[in-house]
């Protein structure tokens, strides 16, 4: 078993540009911290504006060659990367736990999930199709093909350091697009280590380039403004996404935006409460609640609300808080002190309006950025916790009277990423599929993410989809050609 120090020594500290690990021209460094202790675990390069341009130069230089590479070759590289990731699964899991804080068991789950994007899009690379047929008038033949959109800029968040990278990089590679990826400043190590793995899998120089920076706006701006860039993919907050979309509009870039969420979790009076509680624990506390798909508002029928609250509180009280590498830990630290403060402010606001804390509700007095796993019931309309994404281990409960009331409360948000609903009424389930305004839905399940499924939202939760066959089309342009009728 590799030690923490041995693993960190294997992670590159430079920028990856044109197939080479290089130093930054900025003269600055990024100090990556373990959120469970606050200790610096590695110092890496901090890219300058010039470094960003160099990375795009490399992607542009490799684009024509990579687009002409046979789909089977692209797919086989992704398959080799998948195999290497399985061999190094323990290393990647430990690295994510060190820089992000999630429990080691969950980090292993992310390795499995993130790896599936490599396998899925490796298979999709050879399934990029078109069509051929007569036009309605019979005067010609229509040929429709799908071609790589071109150099892409990929911006990933800190909460799923591996899966968010593979979810963007894999379809770009499969489609024949080169890219520059910019991981979050808080968790860049996993991406650096993963791109090293891609090199080991045989990915040619310049196809994927990595820049790590503490000045994201300054470095990203010129890349997005460069007319050679053709695609922008971002996962993060709605506010940042809106600004990036404005910038992308100048050059009419293809964009994929996976933005904020405010997921409702509906529990109806006929729900199987055992399954609903199990689903709630997964939907809320996975990744310490730091997921855009995390259930934010538990909307429970008034007849079962008390029993549901009792059961989830009992489960939450049994959670063990600590460093993610420790045995039995189920709740690790939040990413930083600001995240802790936000979670606490939302809970205190709810309490000030009449809500009751059933367990937790406190900042833990220990090293690192820890917040106690929390259940809050009796949340009233107007509370900040119902409007803002919590991004922490806080389960908030409000009640509803009937289906119309539940749907109205669920849809009362500008976000629309994912919803969850528990009911044993098939007809009601079918109605909810059509009435809940979200891009994804879990019906009697608490986790929906899958590499084979289209991930994305509606309203201010974003545009475009990642995963599924839809995911590769985000990196493809459609071209139509008309030829004369060969029999005329």
Helices and strands as residue ranges (DSSP letters): H 4-10, E 15-17, E 20-22, E 29-33, E 40-45, H 49-67, H 71-87, H 89-100, H 104-124, G 125-127, E 131-134, E 140-148, E 152-155, H 163-175, E 179-182, G 185-187, H 189-200, E 208-210, H 216-225, E 231-235, H 238-249, E 254-258, E 263-267, H 273-285, G 286-289, E 295-301, H 305-317, H 337-352, E 356-359, E 374-377, H 384-387, E 394-400, H 403-410, E 415-416, E 418-422, H 426-435, E 440-443, E 458-459, E 462-463, H 468-473, E 476-484
